[in-house]
Amino acid sequence: IGDKKEIKIKISVADDPNYPPFFNPRCYIPPRTRNTTDIWPLMGTLHSLLGYQALFTDRKRGSRSAMALDNDRCEAKVYFIKKGDDWDYYIPVGTTPTFSFGCTNDQTPRRATPTLKPYWNASYDRPEDSAINPLWFVDGKKKHRRHILTEIRLKDMITESPSVYECTMDLQAPNIGIKASMKFSVEAIGCHDGFYGGNCSEACVCQNGGSCHPFNGACKCPDGWKGRACDIKDPKVVMSPTYQNVTSGQTVRLSCEV
């Protein structure tokens, strides 16, 4: 019935170094308990003379933002983009501003300080990160000459309590100059139960009471369970004497239930 055609398919199988995901207890955040619709598992607040500005997804005035999380290093990166007539005027085409940003932290244990890096011509000069949406740099009818992408990086995070930083910033451009001191704080609020990720939009797979890490969805299984989703039985003998004065070398009688 016609000519036979042969199709050859080559399949290569390789281990994924990031699977199964690692549960890092240092930056674990329990599921969110407060009643809030905030998108990100981390809440950043800028305390300055201008008041308080929460760093959430803000789609007003042409801005875009996203959060990327790295569980292995307990690291979070926030990207947000600014564009508009004001920025086109402040920083004319062909010029590059001078910029510096630094922070200190005196908490115990001491927290690694955040970094802030602007990409002044992000339409063609920006980091490669899947969290950055290329559509951010597509203009509609109004064409902007400059798209400014800002990256805030938080390294070696400790999430058991809010981190507070004292920061200074200096921006000098042809038509603008800013020197400012501010207090910047980051609080871990977690994702709603059953979700994880930078936007708390990925579904957790942990079963049988397993804890889901909000950074990468890794599961911490309770006693008696193991596996990526805590769905494999793992029988164990756990001895928890109710009589607390048992000493080394003493003879005791154990009873086990199966």
Protein Blocks (a to p, Z undefined) as FASTA:
>chain_A
ZZaddddddddddddfkbccdddfklgccddfbdcfbfbfbdcddddfkopadddddfee
hiacdddddfklopacdddddddjklmmmmgghiacddddddddfbdcddddddddddfb
lmlgccddfklcfklmpccfbccfbdcddddddehiafkbccddddddddddfkbccddd
dddddddebjaehiacjkopaccfbeehiacdfklopacddehiacjkopaccddddddd
fblkbcehiacdddddZZ
